Amino acid sequence: MYKTQVSHFTYDFKTLRNLLAKASPARSGDYLAGVAAVNNLERVAAQWALADVPLKQFLNEALVPYEQDEITRLIIDEHDKSAFAAISHLTIGDFRDWLLSEQASTEVLTAIAPGLTPEMVAAVSKIMRIQDLILVAKKCRVITRFRGTIGLENRLSTRLQPNHPTDSPAGVAASILDGLLYGCGDAVIGVNPASDNLEATLQLLHMLHNVIERYQIPTQACVLAHVTTTLKAIEQGAPVDLVFQSIAGTQKANDSFGINLNLLQQAHHAALELERGSLGDNCMYFETGQGSALSANAHEGMDQQTCEARAYAVARKFKPLLVNSVVGFIGPEYLYDGKQIIRAGLEDHFCGKLLGLPMGCDICYTNHAEADQDDMDMLLTQFAVAGGTFIMGVPGADDVMLNYQSTSFHDALYLRQVLGLKPAPEFEQWLQKHHIFDDENQLTHPSAIPTLFKTAIQKIQRGSDEKG
């Protein structure tokens, strides 16, 4: 039991899981789950009590029983005790102070990452202000490689997201052209298929491969189909760069997604065997989102932010190129308004980076949420200041297939201009070679640029199943 006294009231929190939930900043999903603090006084009391919990306690008290949850087993079995030793004497409150100190340099944070559990980083995030989350995440540096180098200092990458409501290859190609001409796409050119069937997936995979190969674009493609569909595509010889899958922080939630660790291991092995990366072999792409476990009634009594952090243990096992928190996509039932979305996005980035993951953020909201583009501009700017790895580039910031609001090609330009950020170095050189960016990384628009892709688009329009 965890006990504290605040303003003449004594608060008892029976379990660590209960304490974490009560200490979490207010959000609608936790109220929906019935795990949130009843008021701000109880929340402060829980945060106070949480600050006194030793980090070691998180290795002794599992939030979900070891015997019934493979994510818990993964966290415990793969914990690096030697990396943990340097901070093992700290409490959560001490850990916060240490993270904010000059002692916690980029090199030191990289060294301790394998010794941190998701529950530890979720806990410390709950007693941190937004500026604390930004400061610590900024010091973390996670670098991954496939055909480009993602995550270098003073770099910001983008996922070019050319979705189409009918998976039209011509429509997808038009959006790809638009994004490339704005300097987007170095993280990945990633398409969410409108229907998760093998034929559509194969068609899109071949089209993306053709565009990248024809113009020697130093990036990678991904069709965000279910992992089982991607495995079937690999079996048929499809040109798969990255394997995608949505993941969650409990075994039950992943069951609802139709996945488990063994299946992800199989997919990872299959992608590695293709050897399609020219610079590295980080070949997995994961997406997560606060509230996903709750929406599947599989949160196991945990608050949604702690569930989210546990998903990062799954991601970390497979050394992904990219991890994307789709922070506002699930809806206001889980993150009610702009304030909650902003806080959640920065928490996710902080937790993922501390655990050693290349964190991006789909800075987004659904049209029935109490949020607008001004809120997204705040999260966009703060995320970039915090050293975020990548953001989305969606035509007009309005995804016409998924029907939600995200960030646009222009938003990436804004961040690069205001903060002096560059694309991945290999992609930067390609942009300059084709006069899309000038030597100072400023966008150019010479009239000859559209001819660069004219032939490819004409071929796709003539026949979307053409492989040449």
C-alpha positions as CSV (number, residue, x, y, z in Angstrom):
1,M,0.0,0.0,0.0
2,Y,1.2,3.5,-0.8
3,K,0.1,6.2,1.6
4,T,0.4,10.0,1.8
5,Q,-1.2,12.9,3.5
6,V,-2.2,16.2,1.7
7,S,-4.2,19.1,3.3
8,H,-5.3,17.0,6.3
9,F,-6.5,14.2,4.1
10,T,-4.9,10.8,4.1
11,Y,-4.8,8.9,0.9
12,D,-4.2,5.1,0.5
13,F,-3.3,3.7,-2.9
14,K,-3.5,-0.1,-2.7
15,T,-1.3,-1.1,-5.6
16,L,1.3,0.5,-7.8
17,R,-1.1,0.2,-10.8
18,N,-3.7,2.2,-8.8
19,L,-1.1,4.8,-7.8
20,L,0.1,5.3,-11.4
21,A,-3.4,5.8,-12.6
22,K,-4.4,8.3,-9.9
23,A,-1.1,10.2,-10.5
24,S,-1.7,10.5,-14.3
25,P,-2.7,14.0,-15.6
26,A,-6.4,14.2,-16.3
27,R,-7.7,12.7,-19.5
28,S,-11.1,11.5,-20.6
29,G,-10.0,7.9,-21.3
30,D,-9.0,7.3,-17.7
31,Y,-12.3,8.7,-16.5
32,L,-14.1,6.4,-18.9
33,A,-12.1,3.5,-17.5
34,G,-12.9,4.5,-13.9
35,V,-9.2,4.6,-12.9
36,A,-8.6,8.4,-12.7
37,A,-8.2,10.5,-9.6
38,V,-11.6,11.9,-8.5
39,N,-10.2,15.4,-8.2
40,N,-7.0,17.4,-8.4
41,L,-6.3,16.9,-4.7
42,E,-6.2,13.2,-5.0
43,R,-4.1,13.5,-8.2
44,V,-1.5,15.6,-6.3
45,A,-1.5,13.2,-3.4
46,A,-0.8,10.3,-5.8
47,Q,2.0,12.2,-7.5
48,W,3.5,13.0,-4.1
49,A,3.4,9.3,-3.1
50,L,4.7,8.2,-6.5
51,A,7.7,10.5,-6.2
52,D,8.8,8.4,-3.1
53,V,8.6,5.0,-4.8
54,P,12.0,3.5,-5.5
55,L,12.8,2.6,-9.1
56,K,13.5,-1.0,-7.9
57,Q,9.9,-1.4,-6.9
58,F,8.9,-1.5,-10.6
59,L,10.9,-4.7,-10.9
60,N,9.2,-6.3,-7.9
61,E,5.5,-5.4,-8.5
62,A,4.1,-6.2,-12.0
63,L,1.1,-4.2,-13.1
64,V,-0.2,-7.2,-15.0
65,P,0.7,-10.6,-13.7
66,Y,3.8,-12.2,-15.2
67,E,2.0,-15.5,-15.8
68,Q,-0.9,-14.1,-17.9
69,D,0.7,-11.4,-20.0
70,E,3.6,-11.8,-22.5
71,I,4.3,-8.1,-22.5
72,T,5.1,-8.2,-18.7
73,R,7.3,-11.3,-19.4
74,L,9.1,-9.4,-22.1
75,I,9.7,-6.4,-19.9
76,I,11.0,-8.4,-16.9
77,D,13.0,-11.1,-18.9
78,E,14.8,-8.6,-21.1
79,H,15.6,-6.0,-18.4
80,D,19.3,-5.0,-18.5
81,K,20.5,-5.1,-14.9
82,S,23.9,-3.7,-15.7
83,A,22.5,-0.6,-17.5
84,F,20.1,-0.1,-14.6
85,A,22.8,-0.2,-11.9
86,A,23.8,3.4,-12.3
87,I,20.3,4.7,-11.3
88,S,19.0,1.7,-9.2
89,H,19.3,3.6,-5.9
90,L,16.9,6.4,-7.0
91,T,13.3,7.1,-6.3
92,I,11.0,8.4,-9.0
93,G,11.4,11.9,-7.6
94,D,15.1,11.6,-7.5
95,F,15.1,10.2,-11.1
96,R,13.2,13.3,-12.3
97,D,15.8,15.5,-10.7
98,W,18.6,13.5,-12.1
99,L,17.1,13.5,-15.7
100,L,16.9,17.3,-15.5
101,S,20.5,17.7,-14.3
102,E,23.6,18.1,-16.5
103,Q,24.8,14.6,-15.4
104,A,22.1,13.1,-17.6
105,S,23.9,13.8,-20.9
106,T,23.0,12.2,-24.2
107,E,25.6,9.6,-23.8
108,V,24.5,8.7,-20.3
109,L,20.8,8.5,-21.3
110,T,21.7,6.2,-24.2
111,A,23.6,3.9,-21.8
112,I,20.8,3.6,-19.3
113,A,18.0,3.1,-21.8
114,P,18.1,-0.8,-21.7
115,G,17.9,-0.6,-17.9
116,L,14.6,1.3,-17.9
117,T,11.2,-0.3,-18.0
118,P,8.2,1.3,-19.5
119,E,6.5,1.6,-16.1
120,M,9.5,3.6,-14.7
121,V,9.5,6.1,-17.5
122,A,5.7,6.4,-17.4
123,A,5.9,7.1,-13.7
124,V,8.5,9.8,-13.9
125,S,6.6,11.5,-16.8
126,K,3.5,11.9,-14.5
127,I,5.4,14.2,-12.1
128,M,7.0,16.3,-14.9
129,R,5.9,19.6,-16.4
130,I,5.7,20.0,-20.2
131,Q,9.1,21.9,-20.2
132,D,10.6,19.0,-18.3
133,L,9.4,16.5,-20.9
134,I,10.8,18.6,-23.7
135,L,14.2,19.2,-22.0
136,V,14.9,15.5,-21.3
137,A,13.6,14.2,-24.6
138,K,15.8,16.8,-26.4
139,K,18.9,15.2,-24.8
140,C,18.0,11.7,-26.0
141,R,19.3,10.8,-29.4
142,V,18.2,7.7,-31.3
143,I,19.6,7.0,-34.7
144,T,18.2,4.4,-37.1
145,R,19.1,3.5,-40.7
146,F,17.6,1.8,-43.8
147,R,18.2,3.8,-46.9
148,G,18.8,7.0,-45.0
149,T,19.9,8.1,-41.6
150,I,17.0,9.0,-39.3
151,G,17.3,10.9,-36.0
152,L,20.5,12.9,-36.3
153,E,20.8,16.1,-34.3
154,N,19.2,19.2,-35.9
155,R,17.3,16.9,-38.4
156,L,13.6,16.4,-38.7
157,S,12.2,13.7,-41.0
158,T,8.7,13.3,-42.5
159,R,6.5,10.5,-43.4
160,L,4.9,11.3,-46.7
161,Q,1.3,10.0,-46.3
162,P,-0.3,9.8,-49.7
163,N,-3.5,8.0,-48.8
164,H,-6.4,7.7,-51.3
165,P,-10.0,6.6,-50.6
166,T,-10.0,3.9,-53.3
167,D,-6.2,3.1,-53.3
168,S,-6.0,4.6,-56.8
169,P,-2.3,4.3,-57.9
170,A,-2.6,7.5,-59.9
171,G,-4.1,9.4,-56.9
172,V,-1.4,8.0,-54.6
173,A,1.3,9.0,-57.1
174,A,0.0,12.5,-57.4
175,S,0.2,13.0,-53.6
176,I,3.7,11.5,-53.6
177,L,4.8,14.0,-56.3
178,D,3.3,16.8,-54.3
179,G,5.1,15.8,-51.1
180,L,8.4,15.2,-52.7
181,L,8.3,18.7,-54.2
182,Y,7.9,20.1,-50.7
183,G,10.9,18.1,-49.4
184,C,8.8,15.4,-47.6
185,G,9.3,11.7,-47.5
186,D,12.7,11.0,-45.9
187,A,11.3,8.9,-43.0
188,V,9.1,6.8,-45.2
189,I,6.6,7.0,-48.0
190,G,3.8,5.2,-46.2
191,V,0.3,4.5,-47.5
192,N,-2.6,3.3,-45.4
193,P,-4.5,1.0,-47.7
194,A,-8.3,1.7,-47.9
195,S,-8.9,-2.1,-47.8
196,D,-6.6,-4.6,-46.2
197,N,-6.5,-7.1,-49.0
198,L,-3.5,-8.7,-50.6
199,E,-4.2,-7.6,-54.2
200,A,-4.3,-3.9,-53.2
201,T,-1.3,-4.2,-51.0
202,L,0.8,-5.8,-53.8
203,Q,-0.3,-3.2,-56.3
204,L,0.7,-0.3,-54.0
205,L,4.0,-2.0,-53.0
206,H,5.1,-2.4,-56.6
207,M,4.1,1.2,-57.5
208,L,6.1,2.6,-54.5
209,H,9.1,0.5,-55.4
210,N,9.0,1.7,-59.0
211,V,8.9,5.3,-58.0
212,I,11.8,5.0,-55.5
213,E,13.9,2.9,-57.9
214,R,13.3,4.9,-61.0
215,Y,14.5,8.2,-59.4
216,Q,16.9,6.7,-56.9
217,I,15.2,8.4,-53.9
218,P,17.1,7.6,-50.7
219,T,14.0,6.6,-48.7
220,Q,11.9,3.6,-48.0
221,A,8.3,2.6,-48.7
222,C,5.6,1.0,-46.5
223,V,2.1,-0.1,-47.1
224,L,0.5,-0.1,-43.7
225,A,-1.4,-3.4,-44.1
226,H,-1.8,-5.9,-41.3
227,V,1.4,-7.8,-40.6
228,T,-0.2,-11.1,-41.8
229,T,-1.0,-9.4,-45.2
230,T,2.6,-8.1,-45.5
231,L,3.9,-11.6,-44.8
232,K,1.8,-13.0,-47.6
233,A,3.1,-10.2,-49.9
234,I,6.7,-11.2,-49.0
235,E,5.9,-14.8,-49.8
236,Q,4.8,-13.7,-53.2
237,G,8.0,-11.8,-53.8
238,A,6.8,-8.3,-53.3
239,P,9.3,-5.5,-52.7
240,V,8.7,-4.9,-49.0
241,D,11.0,-2.3,-47.3
242,L,9.4,-1.9,-43.9
243,V,6.9,-4.1,-42.1
244,F,4.2,-2.2,-40.4
245,Q,2.0,-3.1,-37.4
246,S,-0.1,-1.3,-34.8
247,I,0.9,-2.5,-31.3
248,A,-0.4,-2.1,-27.8
249,G,0.8,-2.5,-24.2
250,T,-1.1,-5.6,-23.1
251,Q,-1.3,-9.1,-24.5
252,K,-5.1,-8.9,-24.6
253,A,-5.0,-5.7,-26.6
254,N,-2.5,-7.2,-29.1
255,D,-4.8,-10.3,-29.3
256,S,-7.5,-7.9,-30.4
257,F,-5.1,-6.6,-33.2
258,G,-4.5,-10.2,-34.2
259,I,-0.9,-10.2,-33.3
260,N,1.6,-11.6,-30.7
261,L,5.3,-11.4,-30.2
262,N,6.0,-14.6,-32.1
263,L,4.2,-13.3,-35.2
264,L,6.1,-10.0,-35.0
265,Q,9.3,-12.0,-34.7
266,Q,8.4,-14.0,-37.8
267,A,7.7,-10.8,-39.8
268,H,10.9,-9.2,-38.6
269,H,13.0,-12.2,-39.7
270,A,11.2,-12.2,-43.1
271,A,12.0,-8.5,-43.7
272,L,15.6,-8.9,-42.6
273,E,16.1,-11.8,-45.1
274,L,15.1,-9.5,-48.0
275,E,18.2,-7.3,-47.2
276,R,16.6,-4.2,-49.0
277,G,18.3,-1.6,-46.8
278,S,21.4,0.0,-48.2
279,L,22.6,1.7,-45.0
280,G,21.1,-0.4,-42.3
281,D,18.6,-3.1,-41.3
282,N,16.0,-1.3,-39.2
283,C,13.1,-2.6,-41.1
284,M,10.0,-2.3,-38.8
285,Y,7.5,0.5,-38.4
286,F,5.2,0.5,-35.5
287,E,2.3,2.8,-34.5
288,T,0.7,3.3,-31.1
289,G,-1.8,5.5,-29.5
290,Q,-3.1,6.3,-26.0
291,G,-6.5,4.6,-25.5
292,S,-6.0,1.7,-27.9
293,A,-6.0,-0.9,-25.0
294,L,-9.0,0.7,-23.4
295,S,-10.9,0.7,-26.7
296,A,-10.4,-3.1,-26.8
297,N,-11.4,-3.4,-23.1
298,A,-7.9,-4.8,-22.6
299,H,-6.3,-2.2,-20.4
300,E,-6.0,-4.5,-17.4
301,G,-6.9,-1.7,-15.0
302,M,-4.1,0.5,-16.0
303,D,-4.2,4.2,-17.1
304,Q,-3.9,4.7,-20.8
305,Q,-0.5,6.5,-20.7
306,T,1.1,3.6,-18.8
307,C,-0.4,1.2,-21.3
308,E,1.0,3.2,-24.1
309,A,4.5,3.2,-22.6
310,R,4.3,-0.6,-22.3
311,A,3.7,-0.8,-26.0
312,Y,7.2,0.7,-26.4
313,A,8.7,-2.5,-24.9
314,V,7.2,-4.4,-27.8
315,A,8.6,-1.9,-30.3
316,R,12.1,-1.9,-28.7
317,K,12.5,-5.6,-29.0
318,F,12.5,-5.4,-32.9
319,K,14.8,-2.4,-33.3
320,P,12.4,-0.4,-35.6
321,L,13.3,2.3,-38.0
322,L,10.3,4.3,-36.9
323,V,7.7,4.4,-34.0
324,N,4.8,6.7,-34.4
325,S,2.4,7.9,-31.7
326,V,-0.9,8.6,-33.5
327,V,-1.8,10.8,-30.5
328,G,-5.2,12.3,-31.3
329,F,-6.5,9.7,-33.8
330,I,-8.7,7.5,-31.5
331,G,-10.9,10.4,-30.5
332,P,-12.2,12.6,-27.6
333,E,-13.4,9.6,-25.6
334,Y,-9.7,9.0,-24.8
335,L,-8.1,12.5,-25.3
336,Y,-10.8,15.0,-25.0
337,D,-9.3,18.3,-26.1
338,G,-6.3,20.1,-27.4
339,K,-4.8,20.4,-23.9
340,Q,-4.9,16.6,-23.3
341,I,-3.6,15.8,-26.8
342,I,-0.7,18.1,-26.4
343,R,0.3,16.7,-23.1
344,A,-0.1,13.1,-24.3
345,G,2.0,13.7,-27.4
346,L,4.9,15.1,-25.4
347,E,4.6,12.2,-22.8
348,D,4.7,9.6,-25.6
349,H,7.8,11.2,-27.1
350,F,9.5,11.5,-23.8
351,C,8.8,7.9,-22.8
352,G,9.7,6.4,-26.1
353,K,13.0,8.4,-26.4
354,L,14.1,7.4,-22.9
355,L,13.5,3.8,-23.8
356,G,15.7,4.2,-26.9
357,L,13.1,4.4,-29.6
358,P,13.0,6.7,-32.7
359,M,9.8,8.5,-31.9
360,G,7.6,10.3,-34.3
361,C,4.2,11.8,-33.8
362,D,1.1,12.1,-35.9
363,I,0.1,15.4,-34.6
364,C,-3.6,15.0,-35.2
365,Y,-7.2,15.2,-34.1
366,T,-10.6,13.9,-35.2
367,N,-13.3,16.3,-36.2
368,H,-15.5,15.6,-33.2
369,A,-12.7,16.4,-30.7
370,E,-12.5,19.7,-28.8
371,A,-9.3,20.7,-30.7
372,D,-8.3,22.7,-33.7
373,Q,-5.3,23.5,-35.9
374,D,-4.0,26.1,-33.4
375,D,-3.7,23.3,-30.8
376,M,-1.8,21.2,-33.4
377,D,0.5,24.1,-34.1
378,M,1.4,24.2,-30.4
379,L,2.1,20.4,-30.2
380,L,3.9,20.6,-33.6
381,T,6.3,23.3,-32.4
382,Q,6.9,21.8,-29.0
383,F,7.5,18.3,-30.4
384,A,10.1,19.7,-32.8
385,V,11.8,21.7,-30.0
386,A,11.9,18.4,-28.0
387,G,13.9,16.8,-30.8
388,G,11.1,14.7,-32.4
389,T,12.3,12.3,-35.0
390,F,9.6,12.7,-37.6
391,I,6.1,14.0,-38.3
392,M,3.4,13.3,-40.9
393,G,3.2,15.1,-44.3
394,V,-0.4,14.8,-45.5
395,P,-1.8,16.8,-48.5
396,G,-3.5,19.8,-47.0
397,A,-3.2,18.3,-43.5
398,D,-6.6,16.5,-44.3
399,D,-6.4,12.8,-44.8
400,V,-9.2,12.1,-47.3
401,M,-9.2,8.3,-46.6
402,L,-8.9,8.2,-42.8
403,N,-11.0,11.3,-42.3
404,Y,-8.9,13.1,-39.7
405,Q,-6.8,16.2,-39.4
406,S,-3.0,15.9,-39.3
407,T,0.0,18.0,-40.4
408,S,0.8,19.1,-43.9
409,F,3.9,19.4,-46.2
410,H,3.9,23.1,-45.3
411,D,4.1,22.3,-41.6
412,A,7.4,20.5,-42.1
413,L,8.7,23.5,-44.1
414,Y,7.6,25.8,-41.2
415,L,9.6,23.8,-38.6
416,R,12.7,23.6,-40.8
417,Q,12.6,27.4,-41.4
418,V,11.9,28.4,-37.8
419,L,14.2,25.9,-36.1
420,G,16.9,25.4,-38.7
421,L,16.1,21.7,-39.1
422,K,17.2,19.6,-42.1
423,P,15.9,16.4,-43.6
424,A,18.0,13.2,-43.4
425,P,21.4,13.9,-45.0
426,E,21.0,11.4,-47.9
427,F,17.6,12.8,-48.7
428,E,18.8,16.4,-48.3
429,Q,21.5,15.7,-51.0
430,W,18.9,14.2,-53.3
431,L,16.6,17.3,-52.9
432,Q,19.5,19.6,-53.7
433,K,20.6,17.4,-56.7
434,H,17.2,17.8,-58.2
435,H,16.9,21.5,-57.3
436,I,13.9,20.9,-55.0
437,F,15.9,22.5,-52.3
438,D,18.7,25.0,-52.9
439,D,22.1,24.8,-51.2
440,E,20.7,26.5,-48.1
441,N,17.8,24.1,-47.9
442,Q,15.3,26.6,-49.0
443,L,12.4,25.4,-51.2
444,T,12.7,26.2,-54.9
445,H,10.0,25.9,-57.6
446,P,11.6,25.9,-61.0
447,S,9.2,25.1,-63.8
448,A,11.2,22.0,-64.9
449,I,10.7,20.1,-61.6
450,P,7.4,18.4,-62.5
451,T,9.1,16.7,-65.5
452,L,11.2,14.7,-63.1
453,F,8.3,12.4,-62.3
454,K,6.2,12.9,-65.4
455,T,7.1,9.6,-67.1
456,A,6.4,7.6,-63.9
457,I,3.0,9.2,-63.3
458,Q,2.0,8.5,-67.0
459,K,3.0,4.9,-66.6
460,I,1.0,4.5,-63.4
461,Q,-2.0,6.2,-65.1
462,R,-1.8,3.8,-68.1
463,G,-1.8,0.7,-65.9
464,S,-1.5,0.5,-62.1
465,D,-0.4,-3.1,-62.3
466,E,2.6,-2.3,-64.6
467,K,5.8,-3.5,-63.0
468,G,8.4,-1.9,-65.3
